[in-house]
Amino acid sequence: MGCYMLSFFTTFLTMPFAGGNGEGDPSTAPIFLVGFLVPFIIFGAIFVGGALFIIYGLIGAFQTFQGKDFRYIIIGNRLANYLQKKS
């Protein structure tokens, strides 16, 4: 969300280059367009990433509900090693 907020406020910094009265330099239009689209792209990535996390969690829940072992990709092995050292 920090990246989204940074990109959102960066959009406002690119607005003076757009030339609001139609007399702006046409060569700055791509800069404004990129500055305007970046927050939407980042928000879309956050939305898709969040949906993927939820789906992955549901897959893990269904597998454990069926009695199968499930380990998360990043923390699964670390947690197993940590618990073995404790006992």
MOPAC internal coordinates of N, CA, C and O (Angstrom, degrees):
PM7 1SCF
backbone

  N    0.0000 0     0.00 0     0.00 0    0    0    0
  C    1.4510 1     0.00 0     0.00 0    1    0    0
  C    1.5209 1   110.91 1     0.00 0    2    1    0
  O    1.2310 1   120.46 1   151.13 1    3    2    1
  N    1.3374 1   116.72 1   -28.87 1    3    2    1
  C    1.4600 1   119.59 1   176.90 1    5    3    2
  C    1.5277 1   111.32 1   -63.30 1    6    5    3
  O    1.2310 1   121.01 1   139.12 1    7    6    5
  N    1.3311 1   115.68 1   -40.88 1    7    6    5
  C    1.4755 1   119.35 1   177.48 1    9    7    6
  C    1.5231 1   110.50 1   -63.58 1   10    9    7
  O    1.2310 1   120.73 1   140.89 1   11   10    9
  N    1.3205 1   116.21 1   -39.11 1   11   10    9
  C    1.4656 1   119.21 1   178.95 1   13   11   10
  C    1.5188 1   111.04 1   -64.34 1   14   13   11
  O    1.2310 1   120.56 1   134.10 1   15   14   13
  N    1.3217 1   116.53 1   -45.90 1   15   14   13
  C    1.4648 1   119.34 1  -178.71 1   17   15   14
  C    1.5292 1   110.87 1   -64.29 1   18   17   15
  O    1.2310 1   120.28 1   139.46 1   19   18   17
  N    1.3280 1   117.07 1   -40.54 1   19   18   17
  C    1.4520 1   120.37 1   177.83 1   21   19   18
  C    1.5180 1   110.94 1   -61.68 1   22   21   19
  O    1.2310 1   120.40 1   135.26 1   23   22   21
  N    1.3197 1   116.84 1   -44.74 1   23   22   21
  C    1.4624 1   119.25 1   179.87 1   25   23   22
  C    1.5245 1   111.55 1   -68.94 1   26   25   23
  O    1.2310 1   120.30 1   147.59 1   27   26   25
  N    1.3278 1   117.03 1   -32.41 1   27   26   25
  C    1.4640 1   120.76 1   179.10 1   29   27   26
  C    1.5300 1   110.41 1   -65.44 1   30   29   27
  O    1.2310 1   120.41 1   134.87 1   31   30   29
  N    1.3214 1   116.83 1   -45.13 1   31   30   29
  C    1.4536 1   119.53 1  -179.36 1   33   31   30
  C    1.5231 1   112.05 1   -74.88 1   34   33   31
  O    1.2310 1   120.35 1   154.56 1   35   34   33
  N    1.3262 1   116.93 1   -25.44 1   35   34   33
  C    1.4628 1   120.28 1   174.88 1   37   35   34
  C    1.5185 1   110.51 1   -65.03 1   38   37   35
  O    1.2310 1   120.43 1   150.07 1   39   38   37
  N    1.3141 1   116.79 1   -29.93 1   39   38   37
  C    1.4606 1   120.76 1   176.66 1   41   39   38
  C    1.5242 1   110.44 1   -58.18 1   42   41   39
  O    1.2310 1   120.55 1   139.86 1   43   42   41
  N    1.3193 1   116.55 1   -40.14 1   43   42   41
  C    1.4593 1   119.72 1  -179.87 1   45   43   42
  C    1.5289 1   111.82 1   -68.81 1   46   45   43
  O    1.2310 1   120.51 1   153.37 1   47   46   45
  N    1.3195 1   116.64 1   -26.63 1   47   46   45
  C    1.4588 1   119.15 1   177.31 1   49   47   46
  C    1.5239 1   111.97 1   -74.21 1   50   49   47
  O    1.2310 1   120.11 1   156.37 1   51   50   49
  N    1.3211 1   117.39 1   -23.63 1   51   50   49
  C    1.4695 1   120.37 1   179.23 1   53   51   50
  C    1.5252 1   112.39 1   -86.87 1   54   53   51
  O    1.2310 1   119.57 1   167.54 1   55   54   53
  N    1.3150 1   118.43 1   -12.46 1   55   54   53
  C    1.4620 1   120.96 1  -177.32 1   57   55   54
  C    1.5311 1   114.08 1   -61.73 1   58   57   55
  O    1.2310 1   118.69 1   142.47 1   59   58   57
  N    1.3267 1   120.11 1   -37.53 1   59   58   57
  C    1.4711 1   117.71 1   179.35 1   61   59   58
  C    1.5349 1   113.24 1   -62.37 1   62   61   59
  O    1.2310 1   120.28 1   156.26 1   63   62   61
  N    1.3167 1   117.07 1   -23.74 1   63   62   61
  C    1.4539 1   119.96 1   179.66 1   65   63   62
  C    1.5188 1   112.87 1   -80.93 1   66   65   63
  O    1.2310 1   119.99 1   171.25 1   67   66   65
  N    1.3232 1   117.62 1    -8.75 1   67   66   65
  C    1.4616 1   120.85 1  -176.09 1   69   67   66
  C    1.5214 1   112.11 1   -79.37 1   70   69   67
  O    1.2310 1   119.68 1   155.20 1   71   70   69
  N    1.2994 1   118.22 1   -24.80 1   71   70   69
  C    1.4629 1   120.43 1  -178.22 1   73   71   70
  C    1.5135 1   110.81 1    70.47 1   74   73   71
  O    1.2310 1   120.19 1  -102.84 1   75   74   73
  N    1.2976 1   117.23 1    77.16 1   75   74   73
  C    1.4509 1   122.56 1  -173.90 1   77   75   74
  C    1.5136 1   115.60 1   -61.41 1   78   77   75
  O    1.2310 1   118.90 1   156.15 1   79   78   77
  N    1.3359 1   119.70 1   -23.85 1   79   78   77
  C    1.4579 1   120.80 1  -177.28 1   81   79   78
  C    1.5333 1   112.31 1   -95.24 1   82   81   79
  O    1.2310 1   119.71 1  -168.62 1   83   82   81
  N    1.3016 1   118.17 1    11.38 1   83   82   81
  C    1.4545 1   121.39 1   177.80 1   85   83   82
  C    1.5100 1   113.72 1    86.60 1   86   85   83
  O    1.2310 1   119.79 1   178.82 1   87   86   85
  N    1.3341 1   118.00 1    -1.18 1   87   86   85
  C    1.4533 1   121.23 1  -178.73 1   89   87   86
  C    1.5272 1   112.02 1  -103.15 1   90   89   87
  O    1.2310 1   120.34 1  -167.35 1   91   90   89
  N    1.3268 1   116.95 1    12.65 1   91   90   89
  C    1.4548 1   120.58 1  -178.77 1   93   91   90
  C    1.5179 1   111.71 1   -70.74 1   94   93   91
  O    1.2310 1   121.46 1   -17.79 1   95   94   93
  N    1.3025 1   114.82 1   162.21 1   95   94   93
  C    1.4553 1   121.18 1   178.47 1   97   95   94
  C    1.5257 1   108.79 1   -71.14 1   98   97   95
  O    1.2310 1   119.41 1   -57.14 1   99   98   97
  N    1.3333 1   118.72 1   122.86 1   99   98   97
  C    1.4651 1   119.87 1  -177.73 1  101   99   98
  C    1.5234 1   113.29 1   -64.92 1  102  101   99
  O    1.2310 1   119.56 1   160.73 1  103  102  101
  N    1.3217 1   118.45 1   -19.27 1  103  102  101
  C    1.4598 1   119.73 1   179.95 1  105  103  102
  C    1.5274 1   112.00 1   -73.05 1  106  105  103
  O    1.2310 1   119.55 1   165.32 1  107  106  105
  N    1.3301 1   118.46 1   -14.68 1  107  106  105
  C    1.4657 1   120.85 1   178.73 1  109  107  106
  C    1.5237 1   111.91 1   -90.55 1  110  109  107
  O    1.2310 1   119.53 1   175.79 1  111  110  109
  N    1.3021 1   118.50 1    -4.21 1  111  110  109
  C    1.4667 1   121.00 1  -178.88 1  113  111  110
  C    1.5324 1   112.41 1   -60.17 1  114  113  111
  O    1.2310 1   118.55 1   137.02 1  115  114  113
  N    1.3355 1   120.37 1   -42.98 1  115  114  113
  C    1.4741 1   118.15 1   178.71 1  117  115  114
  C    1.5266 1   112.87 1   -63.22 1  118  117  115
  O    1.2310 1   119.78 1   146.14 1  119  118  117
  N    1.3224 1   118.03 1   -33.86 1  119  118  117
  C    1.4658 1   121.10 1   178.12 1  121  119  118
  C    1.5234 1   109.67 1   -63.74 1  122  121  119
  O    1.2310 1   120.90 1   135.69 1  123  122  121
  N    1.3154 1   115.88 1   -44.31 1  123  122  121
  C    1.4581 1   119.71 1   179.54 1  125  123  122
  C    1.5216 1   110.78 1   -66.19 1  126  125  123
  O    1.2310 1   120.25 1   139.05 1  127  126  125
  N    1.3216 1   117.12 1   -40.95 1  127  126  125
  C    1.4578 1   120.82 1  -179.24 1  129  127  126
  C    1.5264 1   111.03 1   -62.44 1  130  129  127
  O    1.2310 1   119.98 1   134.86 1  131  130  129
  N    1.3191 1   117.65 1   -45.14 1  131  130  129
  C    1.4685 1   121.09 1   178.42 1  133  131  130
  C    1.5267 1   109.63 1   -64.77 1  134  133  131
  O    1.2310 1   120.25 1   135.69 1  135  134  133
  N    1.3229 1   117.12 1   -44.31 1  135  134  133
  C    1.4585 1   120.63 1   178.85 1  137  135  134
  C    1.5159 1   112.50 1   -62.80 1  138  137  135
  O    1.2310 1   120.48 1   150.37 1  139  138  137
  N    1.3236 1   116.69 1   -29.63 1  139  138  137
  C    1.4516 1   120.77 1   179.49 1  141  139  138
  C    1.5285 1   111.66 1   -79.76 1  142  141  139
  O    1.2310 1   119.66 1   146.27 1  143  142  141
  N    1.3162 1   118.26 1   -33.73 1  143  142  141
  C    1.4575 1   121.44 1  -175.33 1  145  143  142
  C    1.5234 1   113.95 1   -85.47 1  146  145  143
  O    1.2310 1   119.70 1   154.85 1  147  146  145
  N    1.3186 1   118.17 1   -25.15 1  147  146  145
  C    1.4661 1   121.39 1  -176.33 1  149  147  146
  C    1.5263 1   112.30 1   -56.62 1  150  149  147
  O    1.2310 1   118.04 1   133.87 1  151  150  149
  N    1.3349 1   121.34 1   -46.13 1  151  150  149
  C    1.4725 1   119.11 1   178.91 1  153  151  150
  C    1.5230 1   112.84 1   -59.86 1  154  153  151
  O    1.2310 1   120.21 1   143.22 1  155  154  153
  N    1.3228 1   117.20 1   -36.78 1  155  154  153
  C    1.4612 1   119.49 1   179.92 1  157  155  154
  C    1.5278 1   111.10 1   -69.76 1  158  157  155
  O    1.2310 1   120.32 1   142.97 1  159  158  157
  N    1.3126 1   116.99 1   -37.03 1  159  158  157
  C    1.4652 1   120.72 1   177.77 1  161  159  158
  C    1.5289 1   110.14 1   -66.35 1  162  161  159
  O    1.2310 1   120.29 1   135.83 1  163  162  161
  N    1.3274 1   117.06 1   -44.17 1  163  162  161
  C    1.4640 1   120.46 1   179.79 1  165  163  162
  C    1.5263 1   110.62 1   -65.65 1  166  165  163
  O    1.2310 1   120.04 1   137.92 1  167  166  165
  N    1.3258 1   117.53 1   -42.08 1  167  166  165
  C    1.4665 1   119.93 1   178.42 1  169  167  166
  C    1.5239 1   110.53 1   -63.43 1  170  169  167
  O    1.2310 1   120.02 1   141.25 1  171  170  169
  N    1.3248 1   117.57 1   -38.75 1  171  170  169
  C    1.4578 1   120.57 1   176.56 1  173  171  170
  C    1.5133 1   111.70 1   -63.37 1  174  173  171
  O    1.2310 1   120.14 1   140.23 1  175  174  173
  N    1.3383 1   117.34 1   -39.77 1  175  174  173
  C    1.4604 1   120.96 1   178.29 1  177  175  174
  C    1.5246 1   110.52 1   -66.01 1  178  177  175
  O    1.2310 1   120.07 1   140.95 1  179  178  177
  N    1.3296 1   117.48 1   -39.05 1  179  178  177
  C    1.4671 1   121.01 1   177.23 1  181  179  178
  C    1.5292 1   110.07 1   -63.71 1  182  181  179
  O    1.2310 1   120.52 1   137.62 1  183  182  181
  N    1.3165 1   116.61 1   -42.38 1  183  182  181
  C    1.4662 1   121.44 1   179.92 1  185  183  182
  C    1.5259 1   110.97 1   -63.50 1  186  185  183
  O    1.2310 1   120.13 1   132.63 1  187  186  185
  N    1.3313 1   117.36 1   -47.37 1  187  186  185
  C    1.4602 1   121.33 1  -179.92 1  189  187  186
  C    1.5283 1   110.53 1   -66.07 1  190  189  187
  O    1.2310 1   120.32 1   137.17 1  191  190  189
  N    1.3448 1   117.00 1   -42.83 1  191  190  189
  C    1.4611 1   120.31 1   178.81 1  193  191  190
  C    1.5173 1   111.95 1   -62.26 1  194  193  191
  O    1.2310 1   120.23 1   138.28 1  195  194  193
  N    1.3128 1   117.17 1   -41.72 1  195  194  193
  C    1.4640 1   120.73 1   177.66 1  197  195  194
  C    1.5160 1   111.94 1   -62.92 1  198  197  195
  O    1.2310 1   120.69 1   138.78 1  199  198  197
  N    1.3302 1   116.29 1   -41.22 1  199  198  197
  C    1.4593 1   120.09 1   177.94 1  201  199  198
  C    1.5275 1   110.79 1   -63.71 1  202  201  199
  O    1.2310 1   120.35 1   140.45 1  203  202  201
  N    1.3348 1   116.93 1   -39.55 1  203  202  201
  C    1.4654 1   120.28 1   178.91 1  205  203  202
  C    1.5308 1   111.39 1   -65.54 1  206  205  203
  O    1.2310 1   120.12 1   140.96 1  207  206  205
  N    1.3412 1   117.38 1   -39.04 1  207  206  205
  C    1.4626 1   120.39 1   176.66 1  209  207  206
  C    1.5273 1   111.11 1   -62.23 1  210  209  207
  O    1.2310 1   120.30 1   138.76 1  211  210  209
  N    1.3101 1   117.03 1   -41.24 1  211  210  209
  C    1.4653 1   120.63 1   179.57 1  213  211  210
  C    1.5243 1   110.44 1   -65.55 1  214  213  211
  O    1.2310 1   120.33 1   135.97 1  215  214  213
  N    1.3179 1   116.98 1   -44.03 1  215  214  213
  C    1.4644 1   120.77 1   179.34 1  217  215  214
  C    1.5276 1   110.48 1   -62.63 1  218  217  215
  O    1.2310 1   120.44 1   137.03 1  219  218  217
  N    1.3309 1   116.77 1   -42.97 1  219  218  217
  C    1.4687 1   120.88 1   179.51 1  221  219  218
  C    1.5289 1   110.82 1   -62.98 1  222  221  219
  O    1.2310 1   120.29 1   139.34 1  223  222  221
  N    1.3200 1   117.05 1   -40.66 1  223  222  221
  C    1.4581 1   120.94 1   177.05 1  225  223  222
  C    1.5231 1   111.92 1   -64.67 1  226  225  223
  O    1.2310 1   120.38 1   140.84 1  227  226  225
  N    1.3308 1   116.88 1   -39.16 1  227  226  225
  C    1.4645 1   119.96 1   178.01 1  229  227  226
  C    1.5291 1   111.40 1   -66.76 1  230  229  227
  O    1.2310 1   120.36 1   141.95 1  231  230  229
  N    1.3251 1   116.92 1   -38.05 1  231  230  229
  C    1.4707 1   120.13 1   176.67 1  233  231  230
  C    1.5319 1   109.40 1   -61.36 1  234  233  231
  O    1.2310 1   120.62 1   135.14 1  235  234  233
  N    1.3283 1   116.42 1   -44.86 1  235  234  233
  C    1.4603 1   120.00 1   177.40 1  237  235  234
  C    1.5204 1   112.32 1   -61.82 1  238  237  235
  O    1.2310 1   120.44 1   139.60 1  239  238  237
  N    1.3254 1   116.77 1   -40.40 1  239  238  237
  C    1.4644 1   120.29 1   179.40 1  241  239  238
  C    1.5246 1   110.92 1   -65.03 1  242  241  239
  O    1.2310 1   119.89 1   137.30 1  243  242  241
  N    1.3255 1   117.82 1   -42.70 1  243  242  241
  C    1.4621 1   120.37 1   179.70 1  245  243  242
  C    1.5236 1   111.60 1   -65.92 1  246  245  243
  O    1.2310 1   120.42 1   140.67 1  247  246  245
  N    1.3264 1   116.79 1   -39.33 1  247  246  245
  C    1.4570 1   119.24 1   179.81 1  249  247  246
  C    1.5311 1   111.60 1   -66.52 1  250  249  247
  O    1.2310 1   120.26 1   137.37 1  251  250  249
  N    1.3212 1   117.11 1   -42.63 1  251  250  249
  C    1.4612 1   119.08 1   178.87 1  253  251  250
  C    1.5285 1   111.07 1   -70.20 1  254  253  251
  O    1.2310 1   119.85 1   147.73 1  255  254  253
  N    1.3165 1   117.89 1   -32.27 1  255  254  253
  C    1.4583 1   121.02 1   177.00 1  257  255  254
  C    1.5270 1   110.90 1   -64.92 1  258  257  255
  O    1.2310 1   120.44 1   148.84 1  259  258  257
  N    1.3231 1   116.76 1   -31.16 1  259  258  257
  C    1.4654 1   121.45 1   178.51 1  261  259  258
  C    1.5244 1   112.08 1   -85.05 1  262  261  259
  O    1.2310 1   119.93 1  -179.65 1  263  262  261
  N    1.3232 1   117.75 1     0.35 1  263  262  261
  C    1.4515 1   121.73 1   176.63 1  265  263  262
  C    1.5188 1   114.22 1    89.81 1  266  265  263
  O    1.2310 1   119.54 1  -170.05 1  267  266  265
  N    1.3080 1   118.48 1     9.95 1  267  266  265
  C    1.4666 1   122.38 1   179.38 1  269  267  266
  C    1.5256 1   109.52 1   -91.05 1  270  269  267
  O    1.2310 1   120.94 1   -27.20 1  271  270  269
  N    1.3277 1   115.81 1   152.80 1  271  270  269
  C    1.4579 1   120.26 1   175.09 1  273  271  270
  C    1.5183 1   109.71 1   -75.40 1  274  273  271
  O    1.2310 1   121.10 1   -38.61 1  275  274  273
  N    1.3123 1   115.49 1   141.39 1  275  274  273
  C    1.4672 1   120.76 1   177.76 1  277  275  274
  C    1.5205 1   107.96 1  -140.30 1  278  277  275
  O    1.2310 1   120.98 1   -48.26 1  279  278  277
  N    1.3150 1   115.74 1   131.74 1  279  278  277
  C    1.4652 1   121.47 1   175.64 1  281  279  278
  C    1.5200 1   108.28 1  -126.92 1  282  281  279
  O    1.2310 1   121.70 1   -45.72 1  283  282  281
  N    1.3085 1   114.34 1   134.28 1  283  282  281
  C    1.4564 1   118.63 1   173.79 1  285  283  282
  C    1.5175 1   109.64 1   -67.35 1  286  285  283
  O    1.2310 1   120.70 1   -31.20 1  287  286  285
  N    1.3047 1   116.26 1   148.80 1  287  286  285
  C    1.4643 1   122.09 1  -172.71 1  289  287  286
  C    1.5287 1   111.56 1   -58.45 1  290  289  287
  O    1.2310 1   119.28 1   129.28 1  291  290  289
  N    1.2955 1   118.98 1   -50.72 1  291  290  289
  C    1.4623 1   121.86 1  -170.98 1  293  291  290
  C    1.5252 1   112.07 1   -86.33 1  294  293  291
  O    1.2310 1   119.95 1   132.33 1  295  294  293
  N    1.3174 1   117.69 1   -47.67 1  295  294  293
  C    1.4628 1   119.30 1  -172.23 1  297  295  294
  C    1.5132 1   114.02 1   -98.06 1  298  297  295
  O    1.2310 1   119.01 1   172.40 1  299  298  297
  N    1.3168 1   119.50 1    -7.60 1  299  298  297
  C    1.4598 1   121.76 1  -175.52 1  301  299  298
  C    1.5104 1   113.34 1   -59.75 1  302  301  299
  O    1.2310 1   119.86 1   127.35 1  303  302  301
  N    1.3282 1   117.87 1   -52.65 1  303  302  301
  C    1.4707 1   121.26 1  -179.21 1  305  303  302
  C    1.5238 1   111.66 1   -69.32 1  306  305  303
  O    1.2310 1   120.20 1   142.70 1  307  306  305
  N    1.3128 1   117.22 1   -37.30 1  307  306  305
  C    1.4693 1   120.22 1   178.53 1  309  307  306
  C    1.5235 1   111.02 1   -62.68 1  310  309  307
  O    1.2310 1   121.04 1   137.12 1  311  310  309
  N    1.3028 1   115.61 1   -42.88 1  311  310  309
  C    1.4581 1   119.68 1  -179.77 1  313  311  310
  C    1.5203 1   110.83 1   -66.59 1  314  313  311
  O    1.2310 1   120.01 1   139.42 1  315  314  313
  N    1.3206 1   117.59 1   -40.58 1  315  314  313
  C    1.4644 1   120.61 1   178.68 1  317  315  314
  C    1.5313 1   110.50 1   -63.01 1  318  317  315
  O    1.2310 1   120.01 1   137.54 1  319  318  317
  N    1.3212 1   117.59 1   -42.46 1  319  318  317
  C    1.4811 1   121.12 1   177.52 1  321  319  318
  C    1.5262 1   111.23 1   -64.16 1  322  321  319
  O    1.2310 1   120.39 1   139.21 1  323  322  321
  N    1.3073 1   116.87 1   -40.79 1  323  322  321
  C    1.4524 1   121.81 1   179.72 1  325  323  322
  C    1.5314 1   110.57 1   -63.90 1  326  325  323
  O    1.2310 1   120.63 1   136.32 1  327  326  325
  N    1.3173 1   116.40 1   -43.68 1  327  326  325
  C    1.4586 1   119.60 1  -178.81 1  329  327  326
  C    1.5280 1   111.39 1   -69.94 1  330  329  327
  O    1.2310 1   119.12 1   148.73 1  331  330  329
  N    1.3245 1   119.28 1   -31.27 1  331  330  329
  C    1.4584 1   121.45 1   177.01 1  333  331  330
  C    1.5229 1   111.28 1   -69.37 1  334  333  331
  O    1.2310 1   120.20 1   143.54 1  335  334  333
  N    1.3352 1   117.21 1   -36.46 1  335  334  333
  C    1.4655 1   120.47 1   177.98 1  337  335  334
  C    1.5235 1   111.12 1   -67.48 1  338  337  335
  O    1.2310 1   119.99 1   145.96 1  339  338  337
  N    1.3237 1   117.62 1   -34.04 1  339  338  337
  C    1.4614 1   121.72 1  -178.81 1  341  339  338
  C    1.5238 1   111.86 1   -68.23 1  342  341  339
  O    1.2310 1   120.12 1   144.36 1  343  342  341
  N    1.3260 1   117.38 1   -35.64 1  343  342  341
  C    1.4831 1   119.29 1  -174.33 1  345  343  342
  C    1.4868 1   112.95 1   -96.14 1  346  345  343
  O    1.2310 1   120.10 1   180.00 1  347  346  345

